[in-house]
C-alpha cells in the first residue's frame, strides 16, 4: 500500500498535486471560478450572504453559487440556459461546491466562449448541439481510463485509480435523469459530483472532462487536500506563492424576477 505523500509536510504548506479529481475543491468562490466580463456587460448579483449569481446581458444564461458550509458538499454551483429570458431552462448543470475549482473555471470559460460565438453568429450554439458525444470522452482513453458499456443505455468510464468516473446515458432518457454524471472519490461516497442534463452542449462536457484529466498540477494547501484519498495523490512540487486580486467584484442589483436553477 502506498504511503501518505503529505505525512511529513506542514498542514499550511502549498503544494502542486495530481490527479485533479482527488485534489479537493480549492477556493470555493465565484471570483475564482467565473471568467465573465463584469466590467463590461455581464451582471453579478449577491442577494444574500451565501448566494451569488451571474447573468448574461441577454438574460438567457444564469450561473449561481449557493454556499452551505455546514453540509458535506458545501453547497451547489448551477448553470442554466433559457431560450427566452426567465423562461423554463432548456438545459442545466449542477455541481457540488466541493468540485475542484479548476474544473469549474474551465467549464465557465467554455460557457463564455459558446455565448460569444452564439452572440456573433446566426447559429444557436447554446441550444443546437451538433457535436457527437464521443468528443467529450474520447480523450479519456489516452489517460488510461477504462470503458464499460451496459445494457441499460449507459456507458461508464473509470479513472485508473478507480476513484473518479463518468457515466454517460447514450440512450433516450427522461428529463429527470442526467445525461452525464461525473464524480471524484470513492464511488459509494464521492467527494464531489457534477450532473449535466440532456440538451447540455457537448463542448461544455468536453471542456469539463479535458480539465478533469489535465496533467497540469493544481495548487493546494496540504490541509485542504481530502484525507481519505491522499495515498492516491502525486505531489508534483511545492507551489510558489500566488498573487491574488484583492477587492470585491462589481455587484449589480438583482433583477426583479426568478433566478437561475429552475428544474427541467
N, C-alpha and C positions, 0 to 999 in steps of 0.2 A: 504494500500500500504506500502511495506517495505521501510525503510529509507536507506539513503546512508551510508554504513558502513565506508566510508572514510572521512565523513564530518568533524570529529574532529581531523584528522591526518594531520601532516605536509606533504606537497607535496613530499619532498625528503625522507621521511621515507620508509624503506624497510619493506615489509610485505610478508606473505605467504598466497596465496589465492587459492580458488577453486570456480567453476569448471574451468578446464583448457581452455575450448573453449571460455571463456569470459575474460581471464586474460590479453589479449594484447600480442604482439609479443615477448617482452623481447628484449635482444640484437640482432640486425639483423646483424649477422656476420658469415662468413664461419668458422672462428676459433671456434665458439661455436657449430655450427650445424654439422660439419664434424668430424667423428672419424677416418678418413683414416690415415694409417701409412706413412706420407710424409717423415719421416726419413728413410724409407726403400725403397719401390718400387712404391708407388703412386706418381703422379706428381701434383703440384699445379701451376697454371698459373694465371697471372694478366696482361693481355694485355692492359687494360685501368683502369683508377682510380676506376670506379664504376662497373667493370666486373671482376669476379673471377670464375675460373672453375677448376675442378679436373678431372683427368683421371686415370683409372686403368692401370696396367702395360701392359695388353693385348690390350688397346685402344678400348675395346668394351663397356666400361661404361664411361659415361660423366655426370658430375653433375655441375651445374653452379648457380651463383647468379648474377643477373643484378639489380643494385640499381637504383631506380628512386625516389629520395627523395621528389620531388615536386608532385608526384602522390598520390592519396588516398591510394593505396595498397603498395606503397613504392618500388615496383619492383617485380621481379619474380625469384623463385627457379625452376630449371628444372633438371630432371633426365631422361636420355635417354640410352637405351640399343641397341646394334647393334650386329647382328650375325657375321659380319666381320668388322674389323676396317674401319671407315669412310664410311661404307655402310648406307643405309636408316635405320632409327630407327624401331625396331620391336615393341617397346612399349615406352611410355613416360609418365612422371608425371610432372605436373606443379602446383606450389603452390604460392600464393601471399606471398610477403615478410612480410606481417602482420600476417602470420600464427605463432602460438606460437612456440618458438624455441625448446621447449622440445619435441614437436611432430616431428619437423624436425630432431632433433638429434636421436630420437628413430627410425625414418624411415631410416635414413642413416646408423645407426648401423646395422639394419636388412639387408640393401643392402650389406654392407661389409660382413656380415655373409654368405649371399647367394653366393656372389662372391667367398669367400674362400671355401665353400662347392663345388661349381662348379669347382674350380681350382684343387681340390684334389680328384675328383671323375670322373667317366665316365658319370655322369648324367648332363644334361644341365639344371641346376636349374633356370637359368635366362630366359630360353625360353620355357621350358617344364613344365607347371604348372598342376599338378595332384591333387591339394588340392581344395576341394569344397569351394565355396564362403561363405557358412554359417560359416566357421571358422573365417571369418572376422567380421561377425555381430552377431553371437550367444551371445557373452559376453555382448552385449548392453542390453539384456532383464533383466539381473541381476542388472542393474543400473537404471531400470525403464524407459528405452526408449520405446516409442510407435512404432507400426509397422502397415503400411498400404500397401496392395498390390493393384496395379492399373492395369487396363485392357490394358494400353499402353505398357506393358512389363517392368514396373519399380516397385520397392518397395521403400518405404520411411520410414526412421527411424528418430524420433524426440526426442531430449533431453527432460527430464521432465519439464524444464523451457521454452520449445518451442523456444529457442534461439540457437539451434545447430541442425544440421541434416545431414543425409547421404542419397543420392539417388543412388540406385543400379539398373542398367539395366540388368535384368536376361535373356531377350530375345535377339535374334540376333540383333546386332547393326552395324551401319556403322562406318567406320574409323574416321568420323568427330565428333562422339559423344562419350563422356567419359563413360566408364563402371561404374565408381564410381565418385560421386561428393560429397564432404564433405564441410560443412561451419560452421562458428560460427558467432553469432549475429542475428539480425532480418532477416528473410528470404528475405524480399524485398530489404534489403540493408545490406548484410552481411559484417562483418569487415574483414573476410578472407575467401578464398575458396581454395580447393585443388581438382585437377582433375587427375584421373588415367585412362589412355586409355585402350582399350581392349588389352589383352595379358599381362598386368601387373601381375606379380606373386602374387598370393593371400597372401603369407606370408608378403609381403610389405604392403598390405592394412590392414592385421590383426595387424601388428606392429603399424601402424598409429592409428587405432581405439582403440587398447589397451592403447596407450598413451593418446588418447583423453579422455577416461573415467577413467583414473587412479585417485585414491583417494589420491595420494601423492601431496601435495600443491606445487605450483611453486612460486618462489621468484620474486617480482616485487617492483619497487618504486611506491608509490601512484600516482605520476604524470604521470606514464606510463600506468596506467590502463584505458581502454576506459571509458569515462564518461557516455555514453548513456546506458550502461548495468550494471553500478556499483550496482544498487539496487538488482541485482540478484546474486551478488558475496558473498562468505563467507570468512571473514578474519580469517585465522587459528591462526596466531600469528605473532608478529614482527619477521622478519628474521634476523639472525645473519650476521655479515659482512662476505662476501665470499672472499677467496683468489683467485686471478685471475693470470693467467700466463701472463707475460709480454714479449714483444719482438715479432717480426714478424715471421710468419710461413715461412719455406723454400719455395722459389718460383723458378720454373723451367721455362726456355724459352718456349713460346707457340709453339706447333707443326705447321709446315707449311702446314696446311690442315684445312678444315672446322671444326668448333667447334660443341658443342652439341646443342640439341634442334631442330633438323630437324623435320618437320611435318611428321606425318604418312600418 
